[in-house]
Amino acid sequence: MSKKICLTGVKPTGKVHLGNYIGAIKPAIEMSNSGDYDSYYFIADYHSLIGVHDAKLMRQYIYDVAATWLAMGLDPKKVTLYKQSDVPEILELNWIVNCFTSKGLMNRAHAYKAMVQENELEKRDRDVGVNMGLYSYPILMACDIMILNADVVPVGADQLQHIEIARDIAHSFNNTYVKDYEKYRLYLEKNPEVRLDKSKIKLTPPQAIIREDGKLLTGLDGRKMSKSYNNHIPLFSTENELKKLINRITTDSSDPTSPKNPDESLIFEFYQEFATKDQADALRAWYLRGIGWGEAKMELLNVLNNMLKEPREKYAELMSDTKKIDLILEEGASRVRPKAQALIKDIKQTVGVL
């Protein structure tokens, strides 16, 4: 039996931060190393055009994401790593499935709704700053997934809606062109242990894989970590940069010797994501005995520095010679395109334009 196809992507909109690593990169690399999946990971550069309109910056961001994946342990011999824009069939599929996606579905998409709510709060026209890339972003994301008929997509909990939208789009298309599809879909829902038979569908409804606790890494100010909130820690910050950022983590004014609850501490939340279990247990005990916030922040700095030492060096090496990255991405696209071309040919025949 062939392995399930696993796919995920990272949008190049700036330096990758710790939240990106914990939410998407780390679990995706762990999945690729498990040997249980046929893994495809991509750089979602077309998605970045929604907000990045500087060509030089775009190229820099693309290399940054690729170098990050590779520096953190992604093995291009085990995983197909490619650039979204090197697979033009994705955009061809995008137009086709646009014609099977309701406007109402896009109206409910989180990114669009958030922009509208912000405009209404500021008493502006509800669509100020909304381009069609932002509005239809989830459709392109669905095409990223369906161009390879991926079975599973590891995502952060905040991206779960996009996978549900991709499933809705796949169901809509299949229900139009596949005989008795609705009956087959209901059968699968009632029998979740049955593996999907791809010969009975045209587009695969993907399944999301999220962290077991469904948790997102918190930012320095207690909100979700995000570049837009400026509360993030870039993954490859220097030691001095890390120290400055860690010192910004919100704490209370409790006495340094008083016991503290580690489960209510942002510092400990960060720490246990990057430390071993023994290290986390030791710091927990220190919290309960009484620890100063300066001491806790120093422990976090040490564990992050130790974890990032080798990846930081590899990242710098890759960014100093981006031709290595180009070769890896080109090789990845050469593996993806034949599969994408075969799917597009089938879909075009299905809808009657070929």
Secondary structure, DSSP 8 states (H G I E B T S, - for coil): ---EEEEEEE--SSS-BHHHIIIIIHHHHHHHHHTSEEEEEEE-HHHHTTT---HHHHHHHHHHHHHHHHHTT--TTTEEEEEGGG-THHHHHHHHHHTTS-HHHHHT-HHHHHHHHHHHHTTS-TTTT--HHHHTHHHHHHHHHHTTT-SEEE--GGGHHHHHHHHHHHHHHHHHHSTTHHHHHHHHHH-TTS---GGG-SS---EEE--TT----B-TTSSB--GGGT---BTT--HHHHHHHHTTS------TTS---GGG-HHHHHHHHHS-HHHHHHHHHHHHH---HHHHHHHHHHHHHHHHHHHHHHHHHHHH-THHHHHHHHHHHHHHHHHHHHHHHHHHHHHT--
